[in-house]
């Protein structure tokens, strides 16, 4: 099945833009300092983050002194992510 292309005469428009562009949300990368120290800790949050709707990708750098957690999302905000990680008992502070 073909999608609607912006140049198609039958394409719906909202505010002058093709409707297909109105639902696209820009992904953001959030970066946090955490207390996730070991591979076991990483595994502890793995199922949580993999099951969280809106998390497109994530990783933890266990070699970094700040144990940096990076999360790619188009729908979550930093506060929501911090609350998720805190629920598992880990420190989580957004880095600038």
C-alpha positions as CSV (number, residue, x, y, z in Angstrom):
1,X,0.0,0.0,0.0
2,X,1.4,3.4,-1.0
3,X,1.6,6.2,1.5
4,X,0.5,9.8,0.8
5,X,3.3,11.9,-0.7
6,X,3.3,15.6,0.0
7,X,2.9,16.4,-3.7
8,X,-0.2,14.1,-4.2
9,X,-3.3,16.0,-5.1
10,X,-5.3,13.9,-2.7
11,X,-3.1,14.7,0.3
12,X,-4.8,16.2,3.3
13,X,-3.4,19.5,4.6
14,X,-3.4,21.0,8.1
15,X,-2.2,24.6,8.4
16,X,-0.8,24.5,4.9
17,X,1.4,21.4,5.6
18,X,0.7,17.9,4.4
19,X,-1.0,16.0,7.2
20,X,1.7,13.3,7.1
21,X,4.1,15.8,8.6
22,X,1.8,16.9,11.4
23,X,2.2,13.6,13.3
24,X,6.0,13.5,13.2
25,X,7.6,14.3,16.6
26,X,11.2,15.1,16.8
27,X,13.3,12.7,18.8
28,X,15.4,14.1,21.6
29,X,18.4,12.6,23.4
30,X,18.4,13.0,27.1
31,X,21.6,12.5,29.1
32,X,21.7,11.6,32.8
33,X,24.2,11.0,35.5
34,X,23.2,7.8,37.4
35,X,24.2,5.4,40.1
36,X,24.0,2.5,37.7
37,X,27.4,0.9,38.5
38,X,27.4,-2.7,37.4
39,X,26.2,-4.9,34.6
40,X,23.7,-6.3,37.0
41,X,22.4,-2.8,37.7
42,X,22.1,-2.2,33.9
43,X,20.2,-5.5,33.5
44,X,17.9,-4.3,36.3
45,X,16.8,-1.3,34.3
46,X,16.9,-3.1,31.0
47,X,13.4,-4.6,31.1
48,X,12.0,-1.4,32.4
49,X,13.3,0.8,29.6
50,X,12.7,-1.8,26.9
51,X,9.0,-2.0,28.0
52,X,8.5,1.8,28.4
53,X,6.5,3.2,25.5
54,X,8.3,6.1,24.0
55,X,11.9,4.9,24.6
56,X,13.3,4.5,21.1
57,X,16.8,3.6,22.2
58,X,19.0,3.8,25.3
59,X,22.4,2.9,26.7
60,X,24.5,3.2,29.8
61,X,28.2,3.9,29.8
62,X,29.5,1.9,32.8
63,X,33.1,3.1,32.1
64,X,32.2,6.8,32.5
65,X,32.7,8.2,36.1
66,X,29.1,9.6,35.9
67,X,27.6,6.2,34.6
68,X,25.9,8.2,31.8
69,X,22.5,7.1,30.7
70,X,21.4,8.3,27.3
71,X,17.8,7.9,26.2
72,X,16.3,8.7,22.8
73,X,12.6,9.5,22.8
74,X,10.1,11.6,21.0
75,X,7.4,11.5,23.7
76,X,9.0,11.4,27.2
77,X,10.4,14.3,29.1
78,X,13.4,14.3,31.5
79,X,11.2,14.3,34.7
80,X,9.4,11.1,33.5
81,X,12.7,9.4,32.8
82,X,14.1,10.4,36.1
83,X,11.0,9.0,37.9
84,X,11.3,5.7,36.0
85,X,15.0,5.3,37.0
86,X,14.3,6.4,40.6
87,X,11.6,3.8,40.9
88,X,14.3,1.1,40.5
89,X,16.3,2.7,43.3
90,X,18.9,4.5,41.2
91,X,20.1,8.1,41.3
92,X,19.3,9.9,38.0
93,X,20.2,13.5,37.4
94,X,19.8,15.3,34.0
95,X,23.1,16.6,32.6
96,X,23.2,19.8,30.6
